[in-house]
Amino acid sequence: MRTDQELRSLFARCVIQYQRQFCHHRVALGYWPREQVELN
């Protein structure tokens, strides 16, 4: 059985990992707004 602290840090790491992957997927799939792409 894990302690509260361990579970919390583990969960935080999972969330960060998920968000990072999600951002990469968005960029890769070209989901950014057209305006931003055209401005750059």
PDB file with SEQRES, HELIX, SHEET and CRYST1 records, atoms N, CA, C and O in Angstrom:
SEQRES   1 A   40  MET ARG THR ASP GLN GLU LEU ARG SER LEU PHE ALA ARG          
SEQRES   2 A   40  CYS VAL ILE GLN TYR GLN ARG GLN PHE CYS HIS HIS ARG          
SEQRES   3 A   40  VAL ALA LEU GLY TYR TRP PRO ARG GLU GLN VAL GLU LEU          
SEQRES   4 A   40  ASN                                                          
HELIX    1 AA1 ASP A    4  LEU A   29  1                                  26    
HELIX    2 AA2 ARG A   34  LEU A   39  1                                   6    
CRYST1    1.000    1.000    1.000  90.00  90.00  90.00 P 1           1          
ATOM      1  N   MET A   1       0.840  -1.212   0.000  1.00  0.00           N  
ATOM      2  CA  MET A   1       0.000   0.000   0.000  1.00  0.00           C  
ATOM      3  C   MET A   1       0.871   1.257   0.000  1.00  0.00           C  
ATOM      4  O   MET A   1       1.765   1.414   0.831  1.00  0.00           O  
ATOM      5  N   ARG A   2       0.590   2.138  -0.944  1.00  0.00           N  
ATOM      6  CA  ARG A   2       1.381   3.365  -1.047  1.00  0.00           C  
ATOM      7  C   ARG A   2       0.853   4.441  -0.109  1.00  0.00           C  
ATOM      8  O   ARG A   2      -0.317   4.436   0.272  1.00  0.00           O  
ATOM      9  N   THR A   3       1.728   5.353   0.250  1.00  0.00           N  
ATOM     10  CA  THR A   3       1.314   6.469   1.096  1.00  0.00           C  
ATOM     11  C   THR A   3       0.649   7.542   0.240  1.00  0.00           C  
ATOM     12  O   THR A   3       0.770   7.528  -0.985  1.00  0.00           O  
ATOM     13  N   ASP A   4      -0.045   8.461   0.879  1.00  0.00           N  
ATOM     14  CA  ASP A   4      -0.715   9.553   0.165  1.00  0.00           C  
ATOM     15  C   ASP A   4       0.268  10.345  -0.678  1.00  0.00           C  
ATOM     16  O   ASP A   4      -0.008  10.699  -1.825  1.00  0.00           O  
ATOM     17  N   GLN A   5       1.435  10.616  -0.076  1.00  0.00           N  
ATOM     18  CA  GLN A   5       2.448  11.427  -0.757  1.00  0.00           C  
ATOM     19  C   GLN A   5       2.913  10.748  -2.039  1.00  0.00           C  
ATOM     20  O   GLN A   5       3.043  11.400  -3.075  1.00  0.00           O  
ATOM     21  N   GLU A   6       3.163   9.455  -1.976  1.00  0.00           N  
ATOM     22  CA  GLU A   6       3.622   8.711  -3.150  1.00  0.00           C  
ATOM     23  C   GLU A   6       2.562   8.728  -4.246  1.00  0.00           C  
ATOM     24  O   GLU A   6       2.858   8.965  -5.417  1.00  0.00           O  
ATOM     25  N   LEU A   7       1.330   8.472  -3.843  1.00  0.00           N  
ATOM     26  CA  LEU A   7       0.240   8.457  -4.822  1.00  0.00           C  
ATOM     27  C   LEU A   7       0.098   9.813  -5.501  1.00  0.00           C  
ATOM     28  O   LEU A   7      -0.104   9.896  -6.713  1.00  0.00           O  
ATOM     29  N   ARG A   8       0.206  10.872  -4.707  1.00  0.00           N  
ATOM     30  CA  ARG A   8       0.029  12.219  -5.253  1.00  0.00           C  
ATOM     31  C   ARG A   8       1.115  12.544  -6.281  1.00  0.00           C  
ATOM     32  O   ARG A   8       0.826  13.070  -7.355  1.00  0.00           O  
ATOM     33  N   SER A   9       2.363  12.226  -5.941  1.00  0.00           N  
ATOM     34  CA  SER A   9       3.460  12.531  -6.864  1.00  0.00           C  
ATOM     35  C   SER A   9       3.350  11.667  -8.121  1.00  0.00           C  
ATOM     36  O   SER A   9       3.656  12.124  -9.223  1.00  0.00           O  
ATOM     37  N   LEU A  10       2.919  10.433  -7.952  1.00  0.00           N  
ATOM     38  CA  LEU A  10       2.752   9.527  -9.086  1.00  0.00           C  
ATOM     39  C   LEU A  10       1.665  10.067 -10.014  1.00  0.00           C  
ATOM     40  O   LEU A  10       1.833  10.100 -11.233  1.00  0.00           O  
ATOM     41  N   PHE A  11       0.555  10.488  -9.421  1.00  0.00           N  
ATOM     42  CA  PHE A  11      -0.555  11.034 -10.203  1.00  0.00           C  
ATOM     43  C   PHE A  11      -0.138  12.298 -10.934  1.00  0.00           C  
ATOM     44  O   PHE A  11      -0.475  12.488 -12.103  1.00  0.00           O  
ATOM     45  N   ALA A  12       0.601  13.167 -10.236  1.00  0.00           N  
ATOM     46  CA  ALA A  12       1.068  14.416 -10.849  1.00  0.00           C  
ATOM     47  C   ALA A  12       1.941  14.116 -12.059  1.00  0.00           C  
ATOM     48  O   ALA A  12       1.829  14.773 -13.095  1.00  0.00           O  
ATOM     49  N   ARG A  13       2.817  13.116 -11.921  1.00  0.00           N  
ATOM     50  CA  ARG A  13       3.705  12.765 -13.015  1.00  0.00           C  
ATOM     51  C   ARG A  13       2.888  12.273 -14.217  1.00  0.00           C  
ATOM     52  O   ARG A  13       3.190  12.618 -15.360  1.00  0.00           O  
ATOM     53  N   CYS A  14       1.863  11.475 -13.954  1.00  0.00           N  
ATOM     54  CA  CYS A  14       1.001  10.970 -15.026  1.00  0.00           C  
ATOM     55  C   CYS A  14       0.311  12.124 -15.757  1.00  0.00           C  
ATOM     56  O   CYS A  14       0.265  12.146 -16.987  1.00  0.00           O  
ATOM     57  N   VAL A  15      -0.218  13.070 -15.002  1.00  0.00           N  
ATOM     58  CA  VAL A  15      -0.913  14.211 -15.590  1.00  0.00           C  
ATOM     59  C   VAL A  15       0.027  15.023 -16.468  1.00  0.00           C  
ATOM     60  O   VAL A  15      -0.326  15.391 -17.588  1.00  0.00           O  
ATOM     61  N   ILE A  16       1.232  15.304 -15.956  1.00  0.00           N  
ATOM     62  CA  ILE A  16       2.211  16.079 -16.720  1.00  0.00           C  
ATOM     63  C   ILE A  16       2.567  15.350 -18.004  1.00  0.00           C  
ATOM     64  O   ILE A  16       2.639  15.958 -19.072  1.00  0.00           O  
ATOM     65  N   GLN A  17       2.788  14.049 -17.897  1.00  0.00           N  
ATOM     66  CA  GLN A  17       3.136  13.239 -19.054  1.00  0.00           C  
ATOM     67  C   GLN A  17       2.021  13.301 -20.092  1.00  0.00           C  
ATOM     68  O   GLN A  17       2.277  13.454 -21.287  1.00  0.00           O  
ATOM     69  N   TYR A  18       0.773  13.180 -19.619  1.00  0.00           N  
ATOM     70  CA  TYR A  18      -0.377  13.191 -20.519  1.00  0.00           C  
ATOM     71  C   TYR A  18      -0.493  14.527 -21.231  1.00  0.00           C  
ATOM     72  O   TYR A  18      -0.705  14.573 -22.443  1.00  0.00           O  
ATOM     73  N   GLN A  19      -0.355  15.615 -20.481  1.00  0.00           N  
ATOM     74  CA  GLN A  19      -0.478  16.949 -21.069  1.00  0.00           C  
ATOM     75  C   GLN A  19       0.603  17.178 -22.119  1.00  0.00           C  
ATOM     76  O   GLN A  19       0.340  17.758 -23.172  1.00  0.00           O  
ATOM     77  N   ARG A  20       1.814  16.722 -21.828  1.00  0.00           N  
ATOM     78  CA  ARG A  20       2.924  16.900 -22.763  1.00  0.00           C  
ATOM     79  C   ARG A  20       2.629  16.156 -24.063  1.00  0.00           C  
ATOM     80  O   ARG A  20       2.818  16.695 -25.154  1.00  0.00           O  
ATOM     81  N   GLN A  21       2.159  14.901 -23.935  1.00  0.00           N  
ATOM     82  CA  GLN A  21       1.824  14.110 -25.116  1.00  0.00           C  
ATOM     83  C   GLN A  21       0.707  14.787 -25.900  1.00  0.00           C  
ATOM     84  O   GLN A  21       0.759  14.870 -27.127  1.00  0.00           O  
ATOM     85  N   PHE A  22      -0.305  15.271 -25.178  1.00  0.00           N  
ATOM     86  CA  PHE A  22      -1.445  15.914 -25.814  1.00  0.00           C  
ATOM     87  C   PHE A  22      -1.000  17.124 -26.624  1.00  0.00           C  
ATOM     88  O   PHE A  22      -1.456  17.317 -27.750  1.00  0.00           O  
ATOM     89  N   CYS A  23      -0.115  17.936 -26.062  1.00  0.00           N  
ATOM     90  CA  CYS A  23       0.389  19.115 -26.765  1.00  0.00           C  
ATOM     91  C   CYS A  23       1.124  18.696 -28.033  1.00  0.00           C  
ATOM     92  O   CYS A  23       0.923  19.287 -29.094  1.00  0.00           O  
ATOM     93  N   HIS A  24       1.975  17.677 -27.926  1.00  0.00           N  
ATOM     94  CA  HIS A  24       2.726  17.200 -29.092  1.00  0.00           C  
ATOM     95  C   HIS A  24       1.773  16.718 -30.170  1.00  0.00           C  
ATOM     96  O   HIS A  24       1.981  16.980 -31.355  1.00  0.00           O  
ATOM     97  N   HIS A  25       0.715  16.005 -29.755  1.00  0.00           N  
ATOM     98  CA  HIS A  25      -0.248  15.498 -30.727  1.00  0.00           C  
ATOM     99  C   HIS A  25      -0.945  16.652 -31.437  1.00  0.00           C  
ATOM    100  O   HIS A  25      -1.149  16.612 -32.651  1.00  0.00           O  
ATOM    101  N   ARG A  26      -1.307  17.675 -30.677  1.00  0.00           N  
ATOM    102  CA  ARG A  26      -1.984  18.835 -31.265  1.00  0.00           C  
ATOM    103  C   ARG A  26      -1.100  19.485 -32.333  1.00  0.00           C  
ATOM    104  O   ARG A  26      -1.563  19.804 -33.428  1.00  0.00           O  
ATOM    105  N   VAL A  27       0.157  19.671 -32.001  1.00  0.00           N  
ATOM    106  CA  VAL A  27       1.086  20.294 -32.949  1.00  0.00           C  
ATOM    107  C   VAL A  27       1.257  19.404 -34.175  1.00  0.00           C  
ATOM    108  O   VAL A  27       1.227  19.878 -35.311  1.00  0.00           O  
ATOM    109  N   ALA A  28       1.436  18.113 -33.930  1.00  0.00           N  
ATOM    110  CA  ALA A  28       1.672  17.173 -35.024  1.00  0.00           C  
ATOM    111  C   ALA A  28       0.470  17.090 -35.959  1.00  0.00           C  
ATOM    112  O   ALA A  28       0.626  16.983 -37.175  1.00  0.00           O  
ATOM    113  N   LEU A  29      -0.721  17.141 -35.387  1.00  0.00           N  
ATOM    114  CA  LEU A  29      -1.932  17.004 -36.198  1.00  0.00           C  
ATOM    115  C   LEU A  29      -2.383  18.332 -36.789  1.00  0.00           C  
ATOM    116  O   LEU A  29      -3.334  18.383 -37.569  1.00  0.00           O  
ATOM    117  N   GLY A  30      -1.690  19.409 -36.411  1.00  0.00           N  
ATOM    118  CA  GLY A  30      -2.028  20.711 -36.971  1.00  0.00           C  
ATOM    119  C   GLY A  30      -3.331  21.272 -36.442  1.00  0.00           C  
ATOM    120  O   GLY A  30      -4.120  21.841 -37.197  1.00  0.00           O  
ATOM    121  N   TYR A  31      -3.564  21.113 -35.134  1.00  0.00           N  
ATOM    122  CA  TYR A  31      -4.813  21.598 -34.545  1.00  0.00           C  
ATOM    123  C   TYR A  31      -4.735  23.043 -34.089  1.00  0.00           C  
ATOM    124  O   TYR A  31      -5.717  23.588 -33.584  1.00  0.00           O  
ATOM    125  N   TRP A  32      -3.557  23.681 -34.264  1.00  0.00           N  
ATOM    126  CA  TRP A  32      -3.463  25.077 -33.840  1.00  0.00           C  
ATOM    127  C   TRP A  32      -4.317  25.935 -34.751  1.00  0.00           C  
ATOM    128  O   TRP A  32      -4.484  25.608 -35.926  1.00  0.00           O  
ATOM    129  N   PRO A  33      -4.862  27.032 -34.234  1.00  0.00           N  
ATOM    130  CA  PRO A  33      -5.706  27.927 -35.041  1.00  0.00           C  
ATOM    131  C   PRO A  33      -4.996  28.386 -36.310  1.00  0.00           C  
ATOM    132  O   PRO A  33      -3.789  28.630 -36.298  1.00  0.00           O  
ATOM    133  N   ARG A  34      -5.731  28.501 -37.384  1.00  0.00           N  
ATOM    134  CA  ARG A  34      -5.160  28.894 -38.676  1.00  0.00           C  
ATOM    135  C   ARG A  34      -4.479  30.264 -38.571  1.00  0.00           C  
ATOM    136  O   ARG A  34      -3.428  30.486 -39.173  1.00  0.00           O  
ATOM    137  N   GLU A  35      -5.078  31.175 -37.810  1.00  0.00           N  
ATOM    138  CA  GLU A  35      -4.528  32.530 -37.710  1.00  0.00           C  
ATOM    139  C   GLU A  35      -3.094  32.494 -37.185  1.00  0.00           C  
ATOM    140  O   GLU A  35      -2.210  33.169 -37.713  1.00  0.00           O  
ATOM    141  N   GLN A  36      -2.876  31.690 -36.128  1.00  0.00           N  
ATOM    142  CA  GLN A  36      -1.538  31.606 -35.537  1.00  0.00           C  
ATOM    143  C   GLN A  36      -0.543  31.067 -36.556  1.00  0.00           C  
ATOM    144  O   GLN A  36       0.579  31.563 -36.662  1.00  0.00           O  
ATOM    145  N   VAL A  37      -0.953  30.059 -37.295  1.00  0.00           N  
ATOM    146  CA  VAL A  37      -0.050  29.449 -38.277  1.00  0.00           C  
ATOM    147  C   VAL A  37       0.313  30.460 -39.358  1.00  0.00           C  
ATOM    148  O   VAL A  37       1.469  30.552 -39.772  1.00  0.00           O  
ATOM    149  N   GLU A  38      -0.689  31.219 -39.812  1.00  0.00           N  
ATOM    150  CA  GLU A  38      -0.440  32.188 -40.877  1.00  0.00           C  
ATOM    151  C   GLU A  38       0.427  33.346 -40.394  1.00  0.00           C  
ATOM    152  O   GLU A  38       1.215  33.897 -41.163  1.00  0.00           O  
ATOM    153  N   LEU A  39       0.284  33.718 -39.111  1.00  0.00           N  
ATOM    154  CA  LEU A  39       1.077  34.823 -38.573  1.00  0.00           C  
ATOM    155  C   LEU A  39       2.553  34.464 -38.521  1.00  0.00           C  
ATOM    156  O   LEU A  39       3.411  35.311 -38.770  1.00  0.00           O  
ATOM    157  N   ASN A  40       2.852  33.204 -38.195  1.00  0.00           N  
ATOM    158  CA  ASN A  40       4.255  32.809 -38.034  1.00  0.00           C  
ATOM    159  C   ASN A  40       4.964  32.634 -39.356  1.00  0.00           C  
ATOM    160  O   ASN A  40       6.150  32.303 -39.382  1.00  0.00           O  
TER     161      ASN A  40                                                      
END                                                                             
